[in-house]
């Protein structure tokens, strides 16, 4: 990674998805390979097991999965599976470290804005399923976002955020106005809204759900059967206690807001003519 000095600003997107989801074509200096759909572990401590997208509670699908993979993982091997997954993430970290070192060597470190994040987390049967692309629980949806910029003081911010917030945040750091097309907010606003709503959606064979996080509570709505789950994330960050029955007023309030958001997005993105004359809708808090 070398070349002449940069004469103008440069932006780069680095996607490391294949490191975790599929085996690479060339050598792999760690002990694990994780594939999309099933975790396939190879190395000195081979657990000879697969963890797929199926839910243990669905007996028929589980039997089909075991017939296809008779060495299907048992929960007593879960720690080995997590270790292998951590190995893969460590490999990603080493590649990011190489990029950082290159920026320093080229004299670009102090003039570079860096944003690191993950597109999803991974479930390890905290709620009866593994991997991702399933129900909208925190183990799948809550991922870190790391922003490093010249002059930005180190610190930790526990406010909920979305990756929709990256473009306006980077624009803010660069002293540029946010484009009206952005649906997120700058995370560097002087007076952030503590009650801001965060929206989530999953439309896959495993889950058809929407969710909203607002003022410390999370409502998860199953579109197929209408089941609504409510969690107090302050007291129950692991989302183990559904308190919907004790807070029907809050369930109805969050459901109403969630449905308005969903309908507004669908109406806009199904209307090509509207897209040509309007920017995407933003539901104000």
Secondary structure, DSSP 8 states (H G I E B T S, - for coil): ---S--SS--------HHHHHS--SS---SS----SSS----STT-------S--TT-HHHHHHHHHH-TT---GGGHHHHHHHHHHHHHHHHHHHHHHHHHHHHTT-GGG--EEEE-S---EESTTS-EESSSS--HHHH---EEEE-TT-------S---TTHHHHHHHHHTT----TT--S--TT-SS--TT--EEEEEESSS-EEEEEEETTEEEEEETTT--EEEEETTT-TT-----GGG-HHHHHHHHHHHHHHHHHHHHHHT-HHHHHHS-------
